[in-house]
Amino acid sequence: MPLAPVALAFALGLATATRFRPHPVTLWLVGSLSLLVAAWLLLHRRIGAAALALMLTTALLGFLRAAAPILPADHIARRLLPSPIRLEGRLIAEPIRWTPDRTRLVLEAEAVTEGTARRPTRGIVQVTLYGEPPPLTEGQRIAGEFRLHRPVGFRNPGGFDYPGHLAREGIFVVGSARADRLDVLTPEAPPWPVRIKRWAMETIQRHLPPASAALLAGLLLGERTDLSRAADEGFRRAGVYHILAVSGFNVALIASAIFLGLLLLGLPRRLVAAVAIFLLLGFALVVGGQPSVVRATVMGVLLLLGLLLERETNLFNSVALAALLILLWRPGELWEPGFQLSFAATLGILYLSRPWISRLKARGWHGWVAASVAVSLGAQLAVMPVMLVHFNQLSLIGIAANLVVVPLAAVATTGGLAALLLTLLHEGSGDVLFQSLWLILLALRGAVRFFAAIPAAMIHLPAPHPATAVSFYAILALLPHLEGRRWLRVGATTLSAVILAATLWPWVRPADGRLRVTFLDVGQGDAAFVELPDGRRVLVDGGPGGERRFDVGERVVSPFLWNHAVAALDAVVMTHGDPDHAGGLTAILRHFRVREFWDNGTGDRGAEAIRRLAERQGILHRQLRAGDRIWLGPVLITVLNPPATLLRGSLRGPASDENNNSLVLRLEWGLASFLLTGDVEEEGEAELLARRRPLGHLVLKVAHHGSRFSTTEEFLRTARPALTVISVGAGNPFRHPSPEVLERLDRAHARIYRTDRDGAVLLETDAAKLRVTRWASRATETWRLDSEGG
C-alpha cells in the first residue's frame, strides 16, 4: 500500500489544526462517519472514493493529534511561580555548554518548595545555568534555587516563535540559576548511549587537535558544541552544513561500513543484515532522536529488512513511514526546520536525481560525476524554500562545494568509525589511523574555507510567501516530465516567471512616501529601524550581542532586516558603547552594506572594535555632536547630545558618564517627530534643558529602558510626548521600567508602549496620521497629527 498519501494526509491534518479549532467531539463524529463511509465504499468496490474517505479520516486523526495538551493540575506551568523557587528534578538530556559560563539543562520537575512546604510537581523545565557547572549527566537528580517563568521570545515581524518551539518540545517553563547554588542529589550514572557517546568524544579529543576533533565529532556524532563560530558559519556559507547534522549521508555511510565490514568477516548475507539492523538502531540511540536520524535510520532498517527477507524496498514508502512515525511521536516536528530540511532533501534526491542522472550520462558525463551533480542539485533545489523561510539563506556554490566536500567527509566519517573501533582493540593502532585522518580533516576544513570565502557564496533573501513556495514545488514536480510535453513546459515557464517576479518585487518596489519607525523587541536592549519616505533606511543601535552572549544582532535584527528585503543601510547609528545597544552591531556591519556609521566617539574596547570593523569595510564614519543637522531626503535629523565637551563627573560614576553622552537624535517630518534618547540619564537631560534644545515631539523613546535615573519630571514637562516607547526585556534583573518612571509618564498623560509586553512597536505616518501597531497582539491604533504634535 502506498504510504505517501497517508503521510501527506496526516501532515495536512496537523497543519490545519493550527488555523482551526473545532470541538473534539465534532472531529470524532466526522472521523467516525468518514471511516464508515470508507468501509461501505470498499464493500461496494469503489476503491478511489474509499481511498479519499480514508485520507479524510487520516487527516482528522492528524488534526486530533495536534491538539494542545491539557496540562494536569500539578504541572509546574500551572503554578504562580515565586522567584526564586527551590526546584528538584531529574536531568532528561545531557547538559549543553554553549558558552564558557552558560550551560543548558533540561529536567523533569519532581518537587517545588514554597516557604517550608514541599509539594510534588511535574513538567519539563529548561534552565540556563550561569557559572562553572559541577559534573552532570542525563539521569541525575538535582535541586537548586531557580528563577522560573513562562518562555518569552523576540516578538518581531517574521521572527522565530521561541515559545511555540519550546511548546512543541513539551516545555512551558524556563528559568535560570547560579551553578554554585546547585545541589547534586544522586551520583553520575549515565545510560549506556550517553556512556558510548562520551567515550567516543573523549577518544576523538585525545587523538586529534581541537579543531579537527570538533569536526570529526560533528561528522560522526552530530556533536557541534565544540565547533568554533567561524567554522560553523563556514559550513553554512559553503552550503555543506548537512554533513554535520547526522543526516542520511552520515547514517548511510555508517550502515554501509557496518554491512561491508561484517561481510568481510565471512558472515552470511542475511545474518549480516540482521546484525547491521541491531547496530544501526544502537547508533541512532547514541547520536540522538533528531528527525534526520530517525528518518535515515527507518530507511536504513527497511532496506536491511529487504535484504533479510529478500524483498525489494520502496524508498518512497520508507520516507513516508519515517515521517509518519516521527509525526505520531512528536507532531510538532512538522514545523521544525530539521524535519522539513531532512525530508525535503531526501524527496528531492529520490524524485529528481534519477532522471537527471540518466540524461547526464546520455550526454557523456562520467557516472560518478553525473550522480554527484544530480543528487546535490536535487537536494539543494528541494530545500531552497525551507532554508529561506527559516534562515533567509541561499547558497550559490553549494553544488560545487558538495562535489569536493562530500567525498572528503565520506572518507573522514568511515575512517573515524574505523579508528574508534580499532582503538578498542589496540590504542596505538587506533592512534595511527587517527593521525592519518588528520590530513583528511585538514583538507576538508580547507575546502570549506575556500568555498565559504568566495564572494556571494551565500546570499540572504526574504522568506517566500506560502503561495510562492507552493508554486516552486509545483515546478519541481513538473521538471522530470517536461521533455516532449509542450503545455507542461509553458506552465512551468509561467510559474517560474511568477516566482521570479514575486522574489524581485520586495527589492524593486518604489518607496511609498511614508515614514516608519520600528522599535524592535530585542530583550533588555535597544534597536530601532527607521524607513524614510524616500526609501532610505537607518538602524539605530543593534541590541545585545557579542562572543559570550546571545547575539541579537545575528539572530533577531538581521533576520528582521532580511525579511524586509534590506541588503543595504544608509546609516547605522551606535548611540553609545554599552553592549545592550552596540553588541549586535558587529553582525549588522558584517551582513549588510552600510554607507555611513554614526557614533559619539566614546566607549570601551567593544565599541572601538566596532568602529575599527566599520573602518576596515570602508564605511564613512561620522562622529556626531550636539548641533549637527543631517537631511536624509525630506527628514531632518538633529543631534541634541552629546555636547562638544563630553559630560564627566556623573553622580553614579563612569558608567553614567557613558550613558549621559549617548547620542540623542530628533527626527522631524512634517507634523511628526521622534526623539531617540539612548541611555541618557538625569544629568544628560538637565544638560539638554540647559541648552534649550527643541525637545517637544510626538513620540519619545524612553531613555535607559525606563530606569528611575532617567525621564525626569522636568524633562517630560518640556518634551510633552503624546506617545512613549520603552525598549525593555521581560523579567530583567534591573527591574526596568521603574514604577516611578511609569507614574511620571502617566502624570504626563503619555500613551505607553513597552516591548516586553507589546513586542515590536511599529509606527507609520503619512504626515497626517500616525498608526501604531503592537506586534504581540497585532492591535493597531491611529492618531491624527496636529500642530501641537499629537
N, C-alpha and C positions, 0 to 999 in steps of 0.2 A: 504493500500500500504506500503511495507517495505521502511522505510526511511533511513536505514543504508547505502545501496548502493548510495543513493542520497548524503548523508552527506560525504561519502568517496570520491565520485567523485568531489564534490565541494572542499574538502580539498586538493585533488591531484592537482586540478587546481590552488589553492592558492600556493601550494608548488612549482609547476612547474614554476610559474611566477617569482620566484627569480633567475632562471637559464636562462630563455629565454625571450626575449623582442621583439616579432613580432609587427608589426604595428597594432593599434587597429582596423583599417578598415578590415584588414585581418582576425582578430578574429571574428568580427561581421559577415563577409561574410561566414566564415566556420561554425559559430554557427547557422546562419540562414539556411544554406544548410543542416546541420545535423538535425535541427528541422523539415524541410520539409521532409527529408528522413524518420525521425521517424513517421511523420504523414502518409506518403504513406505506410509504413510498417504496421502501425496499421490498416489502411483501408483494407489491404490485409491479416490481421490476422497473421502476422509474429511477434508474441509477443516478442520472445527472441531478434531478431535483432532490433526491435523497442526500446527495453529497452537499448540496447547498444548505439544506436544513441542518446537516451535521456541522458544517462550517459555522452556521449561526450559533448552534449550541456551544461549540468550542470558543467562539468569540465571547459569548456570555460567561463562560467559565473563566476566561481571562479577565473579564470585567469584574467578576466577583473576587478573583484572586488579588486584584489590585486594590481592593477596599482597604482603607486605612485601618490599622489595628486598633482595637479598643483596649486602652491601657487599663490594667487592673487597679483596684483602689489603692494598693500598697506600692504602686510603681513610683519610683523616685521623681519622675516628671510631674506627678500629681501633687507633690508636697510644696508648700510655701516655704522655700528653702531659706533659712537664715544664712548669714555669711559672716565668718566661716562656719563650716559644719564638719563634725567628725564623721568620716565615712569609712566603712570596711567593705572590702570586695576582693574578688579573685581576678587576676590578670587572665584575659582570654586571648591575648595575642602577644607576640614578642614586642618589647619596647623598641621604639624607633627614635634614635637620637639624630634629629635633623639639624641642630646647630650645636656647637660645643657646650652651651649652657641650657639647652632645651630638649626635653625628651617627651615623646608622646606615649601615653599609656591608654589602653582600652581595658576596662574592667567591668565585670558583672557585679553590680552592687548587692550587698548582702544585709547590711545594717547601717543605720544612722543613729547618732547620739545627739539628742537635742536637750541641752541642760544636763540633767542627770538621768534622763530616760533613754534607754537603748531600745530602738524599735527595728524589727526586720523590714527590709525593703527589697525591691528587685528593679531590674532595668540595666541597660548598658550605659556606661558613662565614659566619655573621652576626656582625658586630663592632660594638660601640659605641665610638666614638672620642670621647675627652674632650679639650676644649680647642678652639682655633681651627684648623679643618682647612685644609690647602692646597687650591687649586683642583683638584677631582677630577671625573671624568666616567666614564660607562659605557665599558668597553673598556680603560681604563688599567691598567697593571700597577703594583702597589705592593708594598712589603715593610716589615716592622717587627717590633718585639717585641710579641707578643700573649700575654695570659693566656687560655688556651683551656680549655673544659670542656664537658661534656655539658649541654644545657639543663635547667634545673630551674624548674618553675613554682611557683605557690602552691597547695599540695595541701590544699584545704578542701572540705567537703561542698557540692556544687553548683557548684564553682569551675571556671574556664576551664582547659582542658587545654593549656597552652602548649607543652610538649614534643611533644604529639600534633599540634598545629597546625603546628609547625615541621617535624616529620617528614613531614607531608603536602606541605610545600614542598620536601622533599628536603634539609632542613637538620638535621644531627645533632650539630653542634658550634657553639658560640657563644663569644664572647670579648670582650675589651676591650683598648684600647691608648690611649696618650697621643698626641695629634695631633703634638706636637713631636718624636716619635720615629719618625714615619712617613717612609719614603723613597718618592718617586715615581720609578718606573723608566722610564716611557715618557711622551711628551708627550700633551697633550689631543688626541684625535681622535674626538669623539663620533659615533656613527652618525647617519644623516640624520633618523630620527624624533626623536632627542634634540635635534638642532640646531633642528628646526622648533619643538618644544615650548619650548625655551629662548627662541627668538626671539619666540614668541607671548607668553610670560610677561614678557619684558623690554619688549615693546611695550605690553602692558597696564599694567605698572607705571610706564612712562614717561608715560602719558597720563591716568592716573586716580590719585586719592588712595589711600593704602594700604588702607583698609577696603573701598572699592569695587573696587579691583584684586584683592584677595584673593577677593571674592565672584564677580567675573566669571571669574577663573581656575578657581574651583570649578565654575561653570556650564558653561564651555566645555571645560575640560581635566580636570576631576575632581581638580584640584590643591588640596588643602585645608591644606597645611602653614602657610601664612601667615594662615589664618583664626584669629581670636582664640578663646580658650577660651569666652568669653561668647557669641560669635556662633555657634560650633559647638553649644553647649548650647541656644541659642535655636531653631535649626533642628530639633533633636531634640524639644524640648518642643512645638513647634508641629506636629509630625507631617509636616514637609515636607523632611526630610533627603535624601530620594531625589533631589531636583533637583541635589544636589551630587555625586552618585555616578556621573555619566556613565551613566545608565540608558537604557531605551528612550525615555523622554521626550526626553533630550538628543540621542540618535542619530537619532530620528525627526525632530526639528526640523532637525538638520544635513542629513540626507538630503533632506528636503523643500525646504530652502533651496537646496541644490545643484541639485536636479532643476528647480525652478521658475526658478532663475537661468539655467540652461542653455537651458531652453525659451524664455525671454525673448530669448535671443540668436538665436533663429530656427533652432536645430538640429533635425533630425528627431527624433521622439519616441524611436525605437529607439536612435539614436546617443546621445541624452541619457541613456537608461537605462544603456548600456554605460559611458559616461564617469562617470556617477554611481556605478556599482559600483566602479570603479577608485578614485575619490576617497574613497568611504566606507571601503574597505579601508585606504587610506592614513591616514584619520582614526583608525581603530581602532588602527593601529600606533603612531601618535603618542601617543594617550592611554593605551595600555597594554592588557594582556590580561586584565583582571578579568572575572569571569563576566557581569556586566551588560553590558559592552561586547561580548563575544563573542556573547552571546545576541541582543542588539539588532542587531548587525552581520549575523549569519547571517539573521535575519528580514528585515532591510532588503535584503540581497543577493538573497534568494529572491523578495521582492516585485518588485524591479527586474528580476530574471531573468524573472519572469512577464510584465512589460511588454515586455521584449526579445523574448521568444518568443511573446508574445501568448497566454499561458495564465494561467488563474486559479490563485492560490497558496492552498493550505490553511494557514491560520495555525497550527492545532494541530500540523500536521506540521512547520511551521517551528520551533516551540518545541521539539518533540521532537528534531528534528535538531540544534538548537543544544545541547540537553542532552547528547545522545549524543557530540557532538564534544568538548565540554568534559570529560565523564567519561572518555572514551577517552584524552584528552590528559593530564588530571590527575584521577585517580579520587578523590583525597582531597577535591576540591572539594565532593563530596556533603555533607560535614559542616560546610562553612564557611557562616557566616551570609550572606555576599554572594551565593553561589549560591542558597541557599534563598529569600532575600528576593526576588531578581530573578525567579526562576521562579514563585514563589507569587503575586507581584503580577501578573505577566503572565497567568497562568492565571485568576486571579480576575477580571481585566478582560475577558478573552476569553469566559469561561464565564458570568459573572454579569451583565455590564453590558448586553448586548444585550436580553434580555427586560425588564430594568428600564427601559431607555430607552423601549421601546415602551409600557410601562404608564404611565410618567410623562407621555409625550406624549399618551396617550389621556386623561389627566386634566387636560390643558390646560397642561402645563408647556412653556415655550419650549424649542426643540430644543437650543440650546447649554447651557442650564442643566440640562436633563434628562441630557444626555450627560456633563457635568462631574460632576454628583452621582453618577450611576450608576458611572462609571469610578472615581471616588475611593472610593466605598463598596465596590465590588468589590475594589479593591486593598487597602484598609485591613482589610477582613474577612479576606482571604486571608493577609495577613502577620501577623495578630494572634498566633497561637500561636508563630510563629518569633520575633517580637520579644520575647515573654515568655520563651521558652527561652533566648535568647542575651543579652538585655539587661534583662529584667524590666520592660519599658516598655510602657505602653499609652496612646496619645494619644487624648484625649477630644474634641479640637477639630480633628483632622486634616482631616476632610471640609470643614468650613467654611474652614479655613486654606487648603486647596488651591484652593478656588474663587477666592480672591483672589491667592494667591502664584503659582500655576502660570501664569496669563496674563502676569503681570509678568515671571516667569522666561523665558517663551517669547519675549517682546519683547527682553529683555536678551540672551538666547542668540543669537538670529538677528541682532540688531543688533551684538553683539560680533563675530560672524563676519564680517559685512559691514564693520565698522570695521577689522578686521585686514587683509582683502583690499584695502580702499581705501587703507590705509597703504602697502601695497606699491606702489601706483600713484602716490600723492601724499600725503606725510606730513601736510601741512596739512589736506587734506580728511578724512583719517582722524581727525585730532585733533578736528575739528568734530563728527564723528559720535560719538566717544568722550565728548566733553563733553555731548552731548545724552543719551547713555546714562547719564551720571552721575545725572541726575534719576530715571530709571527704577530704577537700582540703589538710590538713596536711598529711594525709595518701597518697594522690595522689602524692604530691611532694616527699614524702619519697620513694615511689615505683619507681618514675622516677629516683631519685638519686641513688637508689640501682642498677637498671639495667644499668644506664649510667656509673657507676663506675666499671662494670665488664671489665676486660682487653679484648681488641679487641672487645668491644661491637659494634664498628663501624670501618670499615676499609676503606681506600681510594685507589681507582684504577683509571687507565686512562680511559678517555671517550672511549667507544667502537666504532669501525669502523661501519659505517652505515650497511654494509653487515652483520656484526656480530649481530647487533641489530635486523635486519630483520630475520635472522636465529633463534634467540632466540624466537621471537614472533611466528615464524612458529612452533617451538616445543610446545609452549603454546597452539597453535591452535590444535595441534595433541593430546595433553595429554588426553582430555576426551574420545578419540576414539581409544586408543591403545589396550584396552582389546580385545583379540581374533583376532587381526589383526597383523600378524607376520611382514609383509612388512612395515607397519607403524612404528612398534617398531624398525625395522632395520634402517629406515630413521631417526627417532628421535634420536636414539643412535649415528648414524653417524654425524648428525648435532651437537649433544652435544659434541662429540669429537672435531669437528672443532672449536666450540666456545671455548672450554677449551684450545685448542692449541693457538688460536688467543689471548686469555686473558693472557696466561702464557708467550707467546713469548717475549713481551717487557721486562719482568723481567729476562729471562734466556739467551737472545741473547748475544753472546760474543762481547767484545769491538772490534771496527773496526780499531783501531790504529790511530785515528785522534784526534787532539786537537781542542776543540770547546770552544769558549768564547761567551756567550750571554749577552749583556748589555740590561737588561730588561727595558721596558717602565714603570716606577713607578712614573711618575709625577715629582715633584720637590724633587728628592732624588736620591739615588744610590742603585743598586743591580746588581751584575754580577754573572752569573752561569758558572762555569768552569768544563768542562768534559775532563778528561785526556785520553791520548791514551790507557792506560791500564784499563780504565773503572771507575777509581776513580772520585769522584765528590766533588767540593768545591763551597761554596756560599760565596761571598764577599759582605757584607752588605745586609740588608733586606728591604730597602725602608722605607718610613714613617709609623708610627703606634702609638699605644697607646690607652688608655682608652677614651680620649676626642677627637679623630680624626679618620678619615677613616683609617683602619688598612690594609695597603698594603701587609704586610706580610701574613695576614689571607686571604685577598680577591683577591690578584693578584699573589704574589710569590708562595704561597702554591699550588694553582691550576695549575700553570705552572709546578711545580715540579711533582705533581701527574700525570699530563698528559704526563710527560716524564718518567713515571714508576720509580720515585725516592722514595724509602722508607727510605733510609739512606744516610747521607752525611759524607764524610771522614773528612771534616773540615768546620766549619762556622767561618768566619772572621768578626770581628767588627773593622773597620778601626779607628773609634773614636766614642764618645758617642752622637753625635748630633742626635736628633730624626728622621731627614730625612734619616739617614743612618742606625741607630740602632733600631728605633721604631718597625720595622716589625720583628725583630729577636726573640721576645718573642714567637710569633706564630710559627715560624720555629722550635724553640727548643722544643715546646710542641708537634708538629705534627710529627717530624721526629727523627729517631735515629741518633744521632750525635756522632762521635768518638772523635773529638778534637774541642776545642774552642780557637781561637786565638784573641788576642787584644793587646792594648798598655798599659792597666792597668790604664787609666785615665778616666775622665768623671764624670757626675753628678750622682744624685741618680738613674736616669733611667738606666744609664749604669751599675751601681753597682747592681741594681736589676736583670739585665740580667745575670751578672756574677754569682750572687747567684743562679739563676734558673739553670744555667749550672752546678754549683757545686752540687745542690740537685739531679740532674739527673745523677750524676756520670760521667760527661763528662770531659775528660782530658783537663786541662787549660794550655795554653802556653802564657806567656806574652813576646812578641817579642820586640827585639831591633835591631838597625842597625848592620849589620854584620852577623846576623843569616842566616843560609842556610838550606833549607829543600828540600830533594829529595822526590818527590811523583812519583814513577815509573821513567820514563825517563825524567820527567820535573823537572827542578831546580827552586825553588822559593827562591829568595834572598830578604831579608828585608833591605831596604835602609833608613828607617826612622821609628820611632824617634831615636835620639841618646841616648846613655846610660844616659846622663844627659839631662833631658827634657828641651825643649826650653821654656823660660819665657821672659816677657817684650816686647811682640809684640806691635807695634805702636797702633793697634786698640783694645788692651785690652785683657782680659782673654778669650773671645770667639775666638779670633785669635790664642791665645796660644793653645787652644784645637784643632783648625784646623791644626796648624803647627806641632802638634805632632801626626797627623794621621799616621797610618801605610801606608808606600809606599812599594809596592811589585813589583818585577820584575820577570816575568815568562819567562823561556827560554826552547826552544825545537828545536834543530837543528838551522835552519836559522830564525825561528820565535821567536819573543819576544814581550812581552806585558808589559807595565808599568801602574800600577794601583795606582793612586796618592791620593785617598781620597779627603780631602778638603784642602790640604797643600797650604799655601799662599806664598807670595814672600819671607818672612824671611825663611820659611822652604825650599824653592827652593834654596835660597842662601846658606843655610847650606849644602844641598846636593852637590852643586857645589864646596863648600869649601872642603868637604871631598873627592872630586874626585871620587864619586861613579860612576859605569858604567851605564850611562843613555841612550846611543844610543840604539834605539829599532825600531821595525816596527810599533807597534800600541801604541798610547798614549791615556789613559783615561784622558781627560782634567780635571784638578783639580777644585773643588768647583763650578761645574756646569757652568764653563765659566765666573766666577767672574773676574772683572778687576784687582783684587788684586792677581791674580794667573797667571801662564803661561806667565812668563816674556820673553822678547826677549833673554836674556842671557840663560835662561833655554832651550828655543827652539833651540838655536844655538848648544847647547851641545847635546840635545836629538835627533835632526834630525828625527822627526817622519815622516813616509810616510802616515800613516792614523791616524786620531784622532776621538774620540767618545766623545760627550758631553751629559751627562745624565742630562736632564733638563725638567721642566714642562712647558707646553704651557701657555702663558699669566701670568707667575709667577710675584708676586709683586716686586721681586728684579731686574727685567729686565735682567735676565740671558738668554742667554750668552751676555756678554758685547760686543758692536761693536768693542771696542779696541782689545779684545782678538781675535775676528774673523779676524780683519785686521792683527794681528800678525801671526795667523795661515796661512792666505793667503800669507803673505810675506815669510813664511817658506815653501811654496809650499806643504802644508799638505792637504790631502783629508779630508773633514769634514763630519762626520755623526752626526745627532742630534736626540735624542729620541723624542723630541717634534714634529718633522716633519716626521721622518722616522719610528717611533715606535721602537720596539725592533731591535737592530742591532746584527745580528748573524754572527760570524766569525768562519770559519772552515779551518783548514790547515792539509795537509799530510806531512808537512816539505818541500815540493817542491813548492806548490801553496797555495794561500790564497783566499778563497771565502768569499765575504761579501754580506749578504742579508739584505735589508731594508724591514722589515716585513710589514709596512703600504702599500707599493706599490708592494711587492713581487719581487722587482728588485734585480738582483744578478750581482755582478762584480767579476772578477777573476784577482788576482795579482800573478805574478811569483816572487818567492823569490830568492834573490841572496845574496852574501856575504856582500853586503852593507846594508842589512836589508830591501830592498824594491823591 
